[in-house]
């Protein structure tokens, strides 16, 4: 008995200890730490299925504290509304139609609802921290403001980089403290006292920006529609600036399904505001705007691929993880619908493989609550301002990634062949990626997928909003798309080149002294707009406008901040037709063709990036080199000549050199024939010859890899082309040199052969010999084993060429 009493006593002590630890170890729920979650919706089917998904994830993620739906409805809408039971609800008068101006803007219900809740809700009196979400979100783990780093006066939010109005005239008009304007949104976590100060300003500034139609344009707001639709977002940022709030911005907490997460980051919030795809499956919330799926028993959204199927789709770990996150988001939405239908008394649905998966331990484990790790954030913040120590010579060099932009055309294909060949010979560190901008129609007919490691970009040659034809905009648009859709960019510095370049040696940040805030580039002296009213009109910091371009070496953190500015400033300058004149821009055609170059310089000035300008990186063939300089890049953007030989890339705009076996450019002169009287002229000519030879060398190797017929065959001669340039720019006449090549050899191979790789002509005979030998073997075996029947199987010898491709959609 004594032993039993002792055991009972010990158990009671243990229980008391556990209770003490549980109650004392987690302050959440106690005064000072009480959390309340809010989200705003309207009386529509569209918001009802989003509410079901958010509410289900709220419970599944074990988010602390209560949650309240701020429901904005008119009296008429309430009469027929079916969804009052879907969430704890606080009803708010609808401001979709503004009571004073008559403006139709439903997004204003978010700040209006928060103000109404603060002023009229009893529960708002018993809250310390508020988490504000959007309805189209799925919570993956508890969102605890204090653990995210929130403090009084320092809310936590996600980064919304497209709110460019924080950096221009919009902020100066609408807030007294434009320097405090933070580009944030999505997730908001703040102290209740800060929210009480902010909410009235949030609403007032939303109304103010919404009425300011004179400044709705895309170049001022970043709103791609130019309709003032993101006025509420600016209302928040300007309101927060007015009351002196400075945000802690965390870009790892929230992710859009379809985006690739950074390595080691596990987001705790999905925001499915944009379309996303997994293989052939896709989902867009806008396609379900009128969907009453909540009230149709047994109905679910189309099921996404199963996780095991995703593993067969993608081998790269981080891209595969992005696909799995997309699948998890949709499965959580459907799981919420299943439980909602059951709670509403729907009949038990028929068994299906998908329903069985949603109820399985496998899915439960995949979607268990995720815990945010503050250490990740602290490490990132602590590392932002760290500089290498003086004399730190043993530190390993940073990783580099090289990118260049092209389009789906033969013109860019031969340039790609030249650049990729020179890249591999140059010793340039790291990997290279081609940013390939194509329309859907272009892609259907495009043959050059395997020319380079490729990231596919939706074409902006024809601007989707203005209709302006300006292919050069694909360069900044491609870089921005690449940054947003490739999560694991394993590089600290990015080198950006043009397709019409040949690398002669490595371009590294350590050799040319690139650093954060100080990119490296080459001089473009003709960008005179940096020194006149053009810069004063298009950047708030004209004194930071550098006349640079061509080659760019930039820290990836700078590039992530800068890319959107580059694109927007390009659009802005391109739209400013009144200032196309040569005396303002330096553009000899006065056509706005160099708008992208100014977009780069003005965008960099906005961020006060100061370039290290190097004259030792790039040279145009045909220019006299400086003595002793070992240039790393040829930029053959201009015509150059040596004696009677010349090369102008524009003359080869429509020539399919890459897909015509053994086609190449006219050979430059033999260096031994050059006049050596003038050393400067000699060196200029030698560089020009080197560039021309390197292009032809690249094409020769390309044709060889494509298994073109042996050029030394008696029946074949190289299909070089004589060109006669007409006086009109870009127009040429072609005349093939004498050739005995039969017509069938000059025709393009069939589409099927192109897809599987070109065959050598002799390979046909090899296959025939193999077939004959196989037949003989079968005959012999038949004679030996006369009692058996054998069947031959015919095998294919073609091999599919591996392609570096990752097709993406623009979001």
Secondary structure, 3 states (H helix, E strand, C coil): CHHHHHHHHHHHHHHHHHHHHHHHHCCCCCCCCCEEEEEEEECCHHHHHHHHHHHHHHHHCCCCCEEEEEEEECHHHHHHCCCHHHCCEEEEECCCECCCCCCECHHHHHHHHHHHHHHHCCHHHHCCEEEEECCCEEECCCCCHHHHCCECCECEEEECCCCHHHHCHHHHHHCCCHHHCCCEEEEEEEEHHHHHHHHHHHHHHHHHHHHCHHHCCHHHHCCCCCCCCCHHHHHHHHHHHHCCCCCEECCCCEECCCCCCCCCCCCCEEECCCCEEECCEEECHHHHCCCCHHHCCCCCCCCCCCHHHHHHHCCCHHHHHHHHHHHHHHHHHHHHHHHHHHHCCCCCCCCCHHHHHHCCHHHHHHCCCCCCCHHHHHHHHHHCCCCCCCCCCCCCCCCEEEEEEEECCHHHHHHHHHHHHHHHHHCCCCEEEEEEEECHHHHHHCCCHHHCCEEEEECCCECCCCCCECHHHHHHHHHHHHHHHCCCCCCCEEEEEECCEEECCCCCHHHHCCECCECEEEECCCCHHHHCHHHHHHCCCHHHCCCEEEEEEEEHHHHHHHHHHHHHHHHHHHHCHHHCCHHHHCCCCCCCCCHHHHHHHHHHHHCCCCCEECCCCEECCCCCCCCCCCCCEEECCCCEEECCEEECHHHHCCCCCCCCCCCCCCCCCCHHHCCCCCHHHHHHHHHHHHHHHHHHHHHHHHHHHCCCCCCCCCCCCCCCEEEEECCCCCCEEEEECCCCCCHHHHCCCCHHHHHHCCCCHHHHHHHHHHHHHHHHHHHHHHHHCCCCCCCCCCCCCCCCCCCCEECCCCC
